[in-house]
């Protein structure tokens, strides 16, 4: 007897998260292990969060606020938008799933870069739509090629900015030109999970664009710079019309009470976020210098991670560093993605890499 699994599942691989520290300790008998694989915040989270989590422990037996009212109103005030312009998810990847389910029918097309965040591929294929992948150009989005790939079947274009795993950005001018050239009936998703690290210089401020482009959706998260990865809080900003459709398929109570209150408290501590960004940039510069000394090829990053090429296949480097208590993220060929850690973690990484390479 065979069960009626959907045909689209044949082309989908499970998402593989960064290897947990506890698994490495147990499997290899190590006591000291650092994880530089999942772009988590090595500086933790705001002290405001620790306090508010204790305050709301007594509410665990109650259902969460399904509207996320406190967090919604704080974000609306922060961004100068209406409360009804926000959608919340258990991480922004859940909202990516919502978007694909709302806008994609079987046979439709959706465009995204390669390599980029892997969940676009999963969400598109789950909807029965066809992915159209555009290779990066100089490690960045090739917006001209993406524009030229638009067809009558195109429904969604995903732009990961900064891009994961390369850490590169689409600039303000590049984005403006692209938005002007794409038909208004195609949804454009700007995935800005690393916004706090990238903002400034030529990186676009996209919230004001929502008024001009009603086909635009902006995604952000509390998992990275705010240090709330385990609580899973992502949010999207779009027109009230788009959000109303996304809410039709959003599961009830998908953001738990502790996560909502922690995110709201984290918003009040922008000093913590700024310190995280400052220390991360110091760590980036340290790693740039170390990689230069080691003659390693890397890409300058606008995030809290670096895309690095070595002389070893990525899986082999991953395995060898794992045995030295350092977890990184292997990708294709000789390329790996390495999260920027604390000073101590960065030094341990470089020492281990020098021994291995």
N, C-alpha and C positions, 0 to 999 in steps of 0.2 A: 504494500500500500504506500503510495506516495502522497505527501501533503501538498496543498495548493499554494506553494510559495510563489510570490510574484516574480515574473521573469526579470524585472529590472534589478533584482537583488544579485543576479549573476555577475553584474559588472561593478559591484560595490564591495570594497574591502572595509573591514572594521577600522575605526579610528584607533591608532596606537598612541597612547599617551606616553609622556616621559616616564622612565622607570622610577618607581618610588624608592626612596632612601632605605626604607625598612626591608624591601625585597633584596637589595644589594647587600645589606648587612647580614641578612639571614643566609643568602646563597653563598657568599664569599667569606663569611666569618669576619667581616671588618667592623670596627667600632666607630671609626671616623670616616664619614662619607659626605661629600657635598654634591648638591644637585644643581647643575647649570644646563638643564635640558628644556625646561618648560616656561622660561621667561617670567618666572615668579619674582616678586619683590623681595630681595634678600634683606631688606631693612624692616620687614614686618608690616605693620599697619599703625595707624594713628592710635594714640592712647585714648582718644575719644571713643574709639570702637570698643576697646576692652571694657570701658565703663558701661556703655549702653548695652552690651551683651549681658552683663550681669543684671542690669535693671529689668530686662525683658524675659529673663528665664522663667518667671512665674506665669508667663503667657503661653508656654509651650503647649498646654492642653487645648488652646483655642485656635480656630482657623485664622490664618493671616488676613490682613486687609486685602481683598482681591483687587482693589483699585490702586494699591500702593500710594495712598493719598499723601502722606507726609513726604515721601521721596519724590513723588510726582510734582508737588507744589514747590519743593526746593529746587528741583532741576528747572522747572518752568521759570522761576525767578532768576536763576543763574544765567540761563540762556536767552531770556527775553522772549519766550514762546508761550503759547497757551497750554494749559495742562493737558488738553485732549490731543496734543501733538506728540505724546510720548507712549511708547510701547515697551514693556519690560519682559525680560526673558531670563531663564536660568543660564546666564552667560549669553553673550551676543550670538553664539552659535545656535542657540534655540530660536532666536529671532530670524536668523538666516533660513532655518527650516520653515518658519512661518511664511516668510516672503516667497520662497519657492512654491509652497503649497497654495498660496493665494493667487500667484500670477502665472504659473506654468501649467499648461495642459500637455498631455502626451503628444510628442511630435514637435513641440515648440523648441526654440533654441535659446541658449543662455551663454554669454561670452565672459570669459575670465582669463587671467594670465596664467602662465605655467613656467616655473613653479610659483604657487601662491598658496593661500590658506586652503587646506585640503577639504574643508567641510562644504565649500561651494560645490565641489564635484559630487559629494554625497547627496546634498540637498537637491541638486538638479536631477540627478539620476533617480532618486526616490520618487520624484514627481512624474517620471516617465518622459522627461524632456531630454534633448540632446545637447551635451556640452560642446562648446566651441572654444578650444583652448588656443591662446595666442602666446608664443614664446616670448620671454623677456628680451629686451634689447638693452645691452649694457647693464644687465641686472635690474632693469626698471621696466615698468609697463610701457609697451609699445602702443601708445594710444592711436596712432595713425593706422596701424594694422588692425586694432580692435574696431575702429570706426569703419574700416573697409570690409570687415567681416559681418557687418550688420546686414540682415536680410529681412524679408517680409515675415519670417518666422521668429525673429529675435524679440524676446520679451523682457529679459533682464541682462544688464551688464554689471559685473561685480568689479570694483576697484579697491584693492586692499592698500590703504595709504596711511602710514608706511607699509610696505609690502613685507609679508611674512612668507618665506624665511630670509629674504635678502637685505631687509632694513632700509631699502631705498624709498624715495618719495616721488609722487607726482606734484609738480610745483603749481603755484597759483595760476600762472599764465597758461601752463599746459592744461590744467583742469578747465579753466574758463573757455579756452578754445574748443576743448572736447565737448563740453556741455552745449555750447552753441551749435555744434555740428550734428548732434545726435537728435533724431526725431523725438518729439515730446511724448509719444505714446510708448516709449521704451523706458522701463524702470531702471534707474541708475542707483546702485547701492555703493556708498562710500563707507568702507569698513575702517574705522579709525580707532582700533583697539589700543594703539600706541600714541594716541593724540598728545598726551601730556608730555611725552619725551620729544616729540617732533616739532611742536608749535614754535613759531618764530621764524625769522628770515623769510624764506620763499615758500614755506609750508602754508597751504590755504586755510583760511578760516571759513568754514563751509556753512555754519548755521545761518548767516544772512542770505545764503543762496536759496534757502527753502522757499522764500517768498517768490522768487523769480522762476524757480523750477519745481512745479508741483509733482514732477515725476521722480524727485530725489528722495532717497532715504539715507540717513546718517546713522551709523552704528558706533557705539562706544561701550566701554566696560569698566567695572570696578576691580577687575582681576589683576591688572598690571600695576600701574603707578600707585593706586590706592591700597594695594596689598590685600585684597579680599578674595583671592582666587578660590578658596575652599567654600565660600558662601554662595558663589555663582550668581552674580548680579550683572546683567547687561541691559542696555537700553537703546532704543532707536528713536530718532526724531524724524518726523515726516508731516505731511499734511494731515489734517483731522480726518479726511476721507480715507486715506491709506490706512491710518491707524485703526479706524472703525472696522475695516475689513480684516486686518491682522487680528484684532480682538475677537473676531468670530471663531477663530480656531485656536486661540490661546487657551491652554488648559486652565481651569479655575485654580486659584491659589498657587500659581507656579513659582512665586517668589515668597519664601518663608518669612516669618515675622523678624527673626534675628537678622536675616540678610537685608531686609528693608531698612531696619533701624540702624544697622551698621553702616550701610551705604549713606544714609542721611547724615549720620555723625561724621563720617569720613569727609563729606563735602565741606563741613565746617572747619576742617583743618588743612587749609591750603599750604600752610607752612611745611607740613609733613610732605606733601606732594612735591613742593619746590625743593626741599632737601633731598628727596629721593632722586629727582631729576639731576640736581647738581652733583651728587655723589656718583650717579650712574655715568655722567659725562667724564668725571675724573677716572672712573674705572675703564671706560672706553679708551681714553687716551693712554692709560697704562698698558692695556692690551694691544693697542696699535703699535706702541713702541716695542713691546716684547715680540710681537709677530714680525715687525720689521727686522729685528735682530736675528730672528730665526729664518728670515727670507721666506715667509709664508705669504701667500696671496690672500687678501681679504677685501671686503667691500665696506667702505665707510657707512656707518649706520646712523639712522635717526631714531633708533629704538634702544631697548635695553639688552640687545643681543647682537652678535656679529656673525656674518656668513664667511666662513674660512675654508680655504682649500689647502690640503696638505699632500704629502707624497704617498700617503697610505689610503686604501679604500676606506670609505667612511665607517663601515661596519667593523673593520679591523681596528681602526683607531678607537672607536667606541668601546670595543671589548678590552683593549689594552688599558685604556684609561679607567674603565670600570674596575679593573683589578687593583688599581691604585686609589680607589675610593673617589673617583671623579666621574659624574654622570653628565654626558653631553648628548646632543641629538644628531644621529647620523642621517644623511640624506642621500642624494644620488651621487654616483662617482666618488670623487675624493672630497666632496663638500660636506661640511658639518655646520651646525648652528650651535653657538655657545652663548649662554646667558651671561651677562655681566653680574658678577657677585660682589661681595664685600672685598675689602683690601686683602684680608686673609685668604678668602676663597680664590681670588684672582691669582695670588701668589702661588697657592697650591696647584692651581690649574697649570700655570706656566712651568712650574718645576716638573710636574708629571708629564707634560707634553715634551719637554726637552729630553727627559729620560726615554720616552717612547719613540720619539722621532730621531 
